[in-house]
Amino acid sequence: MYDVVVVGGGPSGATAAEDLVRSGHNVALLDREGRIKPCGGAIPPRLMRDFHIGEEQLLTKVTTARMISPTGRRVDIPIENGYVGMVDRKDFDPFLRQRAVDAGAAYFTGTFVRIERPDGHPVVIYRDKATQEERELPCKLLIGADGAKSRVGQAEVEGADKVPLVFAYHEIIKAPEATDTYDPMRCDVIYDGAISPDFYGWVFPHGGTTSVGMGSEQSSVNLKEATAALRVASGLSECETLRKEGAPIPLKPMDRWDNGKDVVLAGDAAGVVAPSSGEGIYYAMVGGRVAATACAATLASGRVKDLKLARKLFMREHKTVFRVLASMQNAYYRSDDRRERFVSLCHDIDVQRLTFEAYMNKKLVKARPMAHLKIGIKNLAHLTGLVKAEHV
């Protein structure tokens, strides 16, 4: 019997498995393999520090972010005192899984089917990828890190079927040489209702390749057509397409992450993708770490209430950031007029500095109260229509 079975080998599940093994637990990691999540691939320096990720995993370091408004206005934001690291999930996820295996996790390839409890303890039933036969993984506790629309979550945790989702799609293309519209050292974020009526589009460089994609909560939006239009607008329509990937992304942490007895969720399965930005890799890995901490505490104490530690620890540090980002998305993503105003705010040097300091360190910056006051006044002026949309 395993102490913990982790279902899902993405950044969240692989991190949870590695942490538990290194703390002396007997762990099985189940992953279906072969699926690459659509993802811009951005990771902050704090992730690399907290999870000991070497720079050899980075395809490039982005030093500028360009915000593009519905009318085509462009605001280039230099990333001072840092960078945005770029990874490709087709390589990054296997690296994290292999690291967990090297640490001592038992690795199984297959698809989660159900959980049975013949003697009170959970038994994970999965379909082996090679043989298509059902097999068993008995355990004391289970971490569901199997992504948005988690099958573990929907089977075990109340509310898992009610998480709001953005449907994301991207194409990995062969990167062109630098042009007037493409810079291999710059992330482009496109706030345009013609691309996405309620989210955004992106062009993120990955060294020799580039991720071009968008997302929307509206099922009526044709993601492939919108991405094709984005490629045309970005001068990338003639580039060779290497991969196409799509998947739902949750944008609200669940109110409950455990079933009160032997299952806890992590990463996308728990809804921990940042609102507004859609950033998920860092928060997924944090989610895996706190789920591992909760399981270790439960195994040590015998108290199933300790499974609640996962959500408590995560929200203690990141709740405020998530609330701010959710408020920003609700305020500025609802129309092109609001999106135009949001890009106008991005002209402000204090907005630029505070935004990327918060991104790189994953903490709201409190050191400059006058800057916050000025931003608050500008924000209010735009939201109330006291200034024109193009006012900076």
C-alpha positions in Angstrom: 0.0 0.0 0.0 1.3 3.4 -1.0 1.2 6.3 1.5 -0.1 8.6 -1.3 -1.1 8.1 -4.9 -0.8 11.2 -7.0 -3.1 11.2 -10.1 -1.7 13.5 -12.8 1.9 14.2 -13.6 1.9 17.9 -14.6 3.7 20.5 -12.7 1.4 20.2 -9.7 1.3 16.4 -9.4 5.0 15.9 -10.1 5.9 18.5 -7.5 3.6 16.9 -4.9 5.1 13.4 -5.6 8.7 14.7 -5.4 8.1 16.5 -2.1 6.4 13.5 -0.5 9.2 11.1 -1.5 11.8 13.5 -0.2 10.0 13.6 3.1 10.2 9.9 3.4 6.9 8.7 2.0 6.0 5.8 -0.3 4.5 7.4 -3.4 3.0 6.4 -6.7 2.6 8.9 -9.6 0.0 8.0 -12.2 0.0 10.0 -15.5 -1.6 9.2 -18.8 1.3 10.8 -20.8 1.0 12.1 -24.4 -1.0 15.1 -23.6 0.5 18.6 -23.8 -1.5 21.4 -22.1 -1.8 24.6 -24.1 0.3 27.1 -22.2 2.2 30.2 -22.9 5.0 28.7 -20.8 5.8 31.7 -18.7 7.5 31.2 -15.3 8.8 33.8 -12.9 12.2 33.9 -11.2 10.6 33.0 -7.8 9.5 29.7 -9.3 13.0 28.9 -10.2 14.2 29.7 -6.7 11.5 28.0 -4.8 11.5 24.8 -6.8 15.2 24.6 -7.8 14.7 24.9 -11.5 18.0 25.5 -13.4 18.3 27.9 -16.2 19.0 25.1 -18.6 15.2 24.4 -18.6 14.5 27.9 -20.1 14.1 28.3 -23.8 14.6 32.0 -23.5 14.4 35.0 -21.1 11.8 37.6 -22.0 12.8 41.2 -21.1 9.9 43.2 -22.5 6.1 42.8 -22.4 4.0 44.5 -25.1 0.3 45.3 -24.4 -1.8 45.8 -27.5 -5.2 47.5 -27.3 -8.3 47.0 -29.5 -7.3 50.1 -31.6 -3.8 48.7 -32.1 -2.0 51.0 -29.6 1.1 49.3 -28.2 2.7 49.8 -24.8 6.1 48.2 -24.3 6.9 47.5 -20.7 10.5 46.8 -19.8 10.9 44.1 -17.2 13.3 45.8 -14.8 15.6 43.8 -12.5 14.4 40.4 -13.8 12.8 38.5 -16.6 10.1 36.2 -17.6 11.4 32.7 -18.2 9.9 30.6 -21.0 9.5 26.8 -21.0 7.7 24.4 -23.4 5.4 22.1 -21.5 6.2 19.2 -23.8 9.7 19.2 -22.2 9.1 20.8 -18.9 6.5 18.4 -17.6 8.5 15.2 -18.4 11.5 16.9 -16.7 9.5 17.4 -13.5 8.1 13.8 -13.7 11.5 12.3 -14.1 12.8 14.3 -11.2 10.1 12.8 -9.0 10.9 9.3 -10.3 14.6 9.9 -9.7 13.8 10.9 -6.1 12.0 7.6 -5.6 8.4 7.8 -6.8 6.9 4.8 -8.5 5.7 5.8 -11.9 2.7 4.3 -13.7 1.3 5.2 -17.1 -2.4 5.0 -17.6 -5.8 6.7 -17.2 -7.6 7.1 -13.9 -10.9 5.2 -13.9 -12.4 5.3 -10.4 -11.7 5.0 -6.6 -12.9 2.0 -4.7 -12.7 1.4 -0.9 -13.2 -2.3 -0.2 -11.6 -2.1 3.2 -12.0 1.6 4.0 -8.7 2.7 2.3 -8.9 4.1 -1.2 -7.8 2.0 -4.2 -7.1 3.8 -7.4 -8.3 1.9 -10.4 -6.6 2.9 -13.6 -6.4 1.6 -17.2 -2.9 0.7 -18.1 -1.8 2.5 -21.2 0.1 -0.4 -22.7 -2.3 -3.3 -22.0 -5.6 -1.4 -21.6 -6.2 -3.6 -18.6 -7.6 -2.2 -15.3 -5.0 -2.2 -12.5 -5.0 -1.2 -8.8 -3.0 1.2 -6.7 -4.0 0.9 -3.0 -3.1 3.8 -0.8 -3.8 5.7 2.4 -4.3 9.1 0.7 -4.9 10.4 -2.8 -3.9 13.7 -4.5 -6.0 14.6 -7.5 -3.8 16.7 -9.8 -5.5 15.7 -13.0 -6.3 19.2 -14.3 -9.4 21.2 -15.1 -12.5 19.1 -15.1 -10.6 16.7 -12.7 -12.2 13.3 -12.7 -10.9 12.7 -9.2 -12.4 16.0 -8.1 -15.8 15.4 -9.8 -16.0 11.9 -8.2 -14.9 13.0 -4.7 -15.1 16.7 -3.9 -18.2 18.8 -3.7 -18.2 21.7 -6.1 -15.6 20.4 -8.5 -18.1 20.4 -11.3 -19.0 24.1 -10.9 -15.6 25.8 -11.5 -15.8 28.5 -14.2 -13.6 27.7 -17.1 -11.8 29.6 -19.9 -11.2 27.5 -23.0 -7.7 28.0 -24.2 -6.1 27.1 -27.6 -2.7 27.7 -29.0 -0.5 26.8 -31.9 3.3 26.2 -31.5 4.9 27.6 -34.7 8.4 27.8 -36.0 9.7 31.2 -34.8 10.6 33.7 -37.6 13.5 36.1 -37.5 12.9 39.4 -35.7 10.5 41.7 -37.6 8.6 44.9 -37.0 5.8 42.9 -35.4 7.8 40.0 -33.8 10.6 40.2 -31.2 12.1 36.9 -29.8 12.7 38.7 -26.5 9.2 40.1 -26.1 5.9 38.7 -24.9 2.9 40.2 -26.7 -0.5 40.3 -24.9 -3.4 41.3 -27.1 -6.5 42.8 -25.5 -8.9 42.9 -28.4 -12.5 41.7 -28.5 -12.0 40.6 -32.1 -9.6 38.0 -30.8 -11.2 37.3 -27.5 -14.3 39.0 -26.2 -13.6 38.2 -22.5 -9.9 37.2 -22.2 -6.8 37.9 -24.3 -4.5 36.6 -27.0 -0.8 36.0 -26.7 2.4 35.6 -28.7 5.1 34.2 -26.4 8.5 33.3 -27.8 10.1 30.0 -26.9 13.5 30.3 -28.5 13.2 28.4 -31.8 9.4 28.2 -31.5 6.6 30.5 -30.5 3.3 30.0 -28.8 0.4 31.9 -30.4 -3.0 31.5 -28.7 -6.0 32.9 -27.0 -8.8 31.9 -24.6 -12.4 32.6 -23.9 -15.1 31.6 -21.5 -17.7 31.9 -24.3 -18.4 28.5 -26.0 -19.6 30.4 -29.1 -16.1 31.7 -29.9 -14.2 29.8 -32.6 -10.8 29.4 -31.0 -9.0 28.2 -34.1 -10.4 31.1 -36.2 -9.5 33.6 -33.6 -5.9 32.2 -33.4 -5.6 32.3 -37.2 -6.7 36.0 -37.1 -4.1 36.7 -34.4 -1.4 35.1 -36.5 -2.3 37.3 -39.4 -2.3 40.4 -37.2 1.1 39.5 -35.7 2.7 38.7 -39.1 3.0 35.0 -38.3 0.5 33.5 -40.7 3.2 32.0 -43.0 5.2 30.4 -40.2 5.2 26.6 -40.1 2.8 25.1 -37.5 4.3 22.4 -35.4 1.6 21.6 -32.8 -2.0 22.5 -32.0 -3.4 22.1 -28.5 -6.5 23.1 -26.6 -7.9 22.6 -23.1 -10.1 24.2 -20.4 -8.4 26.4 -17.8 -10.1 27.2 -14.4 -10.1 30.8 -13.2 -11.4 30.5 -9.6 -10.0 28.5 -6.7 -12.5 26.0 -5.3 -14.1 26.7 -1.9 -13.1 23.2 -0.8 -10.1 21.1 -2.0 -10.6 17.8 0.0 -13.3 15.3 0.6 -12.9 15.2 4.3 -11.4 11.7 4.5 -8.7 10.7 2.0 -8.6 12.9 -1.1 -7.2 16.4 -1.7 -7.0 18.3 -5.0 -4.0 20.3 -6.4 -3.3 22.7 -9.3 -5.8 23.1 -12.0 -8.0 20.5 -10.3 -8.4 22.9 -7.4 -8.9 25.9 -9.7 -5.6 27.6 -8.9 -5.0 29.5 -12.1 -4.6 33.3 -11.6 -7.5 35.3 -12.8 -6.8 38.0 -15.5 -3.4 36.6 -16.4 -4.3 32.9 -16.7 -0.9 32.2 -15.2 -0.8 28.6 -13.9 2.6 26.9 -13.7 3.8 28.6 -10.6 0.5 28.3 -8.8 0.2 24.7 -9.9 3.6 23.9 -8.3 2.7 25.7 -5.1 -0.6 23.8 -5.1 1.3 20.5 -5.4 3.6 21.5 -2.6 0.8 22.5 -0.2 -1.1 19.3 -1.0 2.0 17.3 -0.2 2.3 19.2 3.1 -1.3 18.5 3.9 -0.9 14.8 3.2 2.3 14.5 5.2 0.6 16.2 8.1 -2.4 13.9 7.9 -0.3 10.8 7.7 1.7 11.9 10.8 -1.3 13.0 12.9 -4.0 10.6 11.7 -6.4 13.6 11.6 -8.2 13.9 8.2 -9.0 17.6 9.0 -5.3 18.2 8.3 -6.1 17.8 4.6 -7.6 21.3 4.8 -4.1 22.6 5.3 -3.6 22.6 1.5 -6.1 25.3 0.8 -5.4 27.2 4.0 -1.7 27.5 3.2 -2.2 28.4 -0.4 -4.9 31.1 0.3 -2.9 32.6 3.2 -0.2 33.7 0.8 -2.0 34.2 -2.5 -5.7 35.1 -1.7 -5.1 38.8 -1.9 -3.4 38.6 -5.3 -6.1 36.4 -6.7 -8.8 38.9 -5.5 -7.0 41.8 -7.1 -6.6 40.0 -10.4 -10.2 38.8 -10.4 -11.4 42.4 -9.8 -9.2 43.6 -12.6 -10.6 41.0 -15.0 -14.1 41.8 -14.0 -13.5 45.5 -14.5 -11.5 45.7 -17.7 -12.2 42.6 -19.8 -15.9 43.2 -20.4 -15.7 45.5 -23.4 -13.3 47.0 -25.9 -13.7 50.4 -24.3 -12.6 49.0 -21.0 -9.7 47.0 -22.7 -8.6 50.3 -24.3 -8.6 51.9 -20.9 -6.6 49.1 -19.4 -3.9 49.5 -22.0 -3.9 53.2 -21.3 -3.2 52.5 -17.6 -0.2 50.4 -18.7 1.5 53.6 -19.9 2.0 54.6 -16.3 5.5 53.8 -15.1 4.3 52.9 -11.6 1.8 50.5 -13.0 4.6 48.9 -15.0 7.0 48.6 -12.1 4.5 47.4 -9.6 3.0 44.8 -12.0 6.2 43.1 -12.8 7.7 43.3 -9.3 4.5 41.5 -8.1 4.8 39.0 -11.0 8.4 38.1 -10.4 8.1 37.8 -6.6 4.4 36.8 -6.3 3.7 39.4 -3.7 1.8 42.7 -3.9 4.3 45.6 -3.6 3.5 47.8 -0.6 6.6 49.9 -0.4 5.4 52.9 -2.5 2.0 54.2 -1.1 2.0 57.3 -3.3 2.3 55.2 -6.4 -0.6 53.1 -5.2 -2.7 56.2 -4.6 -1.9 57.7 -8.0 -2.8 54.4 -9.7 -6.0 54.2 -7.7 -7.1 57.6 -8.9 -6.3 56.8 -12.5 -8.1 53.5 -12.2 -11.2 55.3 -10.8 -11.1 57.9 -13.5 -11.1 55.3 -16.3 -13.8 53.0 -14.7 -16.1 56.0 -14.2 -15.5 57.4 -17.6 -14.1 60.7 -16.3 -11.3 60.5 -18.8 -11.2 59.3 -22.4 -10.2 55.7 -23.1 -6.9 56.8 -24.7 -6.0 59.0 -21.7 -2.6 57.9 -20.2 
